[in-house]
């Protein structure tokens, strides 16, 4: 896996956002800042990507991940 750095803080760039979205769809991990420290994001419907989050964080398997959804339809899918 090759590391990429994309800074969207200084300029909005739709092409870069599409690139990151495609990375997520491809099972890659994405690191992003939060109010406290950082977040690790991935496609919650991709088992391998989720396992990579546990591996990257050194997180035990019985400590669940948070899944962000945008609407009730997505809730039903999850």
Secondary structure, DSSP 4 states (H G I P E B T S, - for coil): --------SSS--HHHHHHHHHHHHTT--EEEE-SSSEEEE--TT-HHHHHHHHHHHT--TTSPPP---SSHHHHHH-
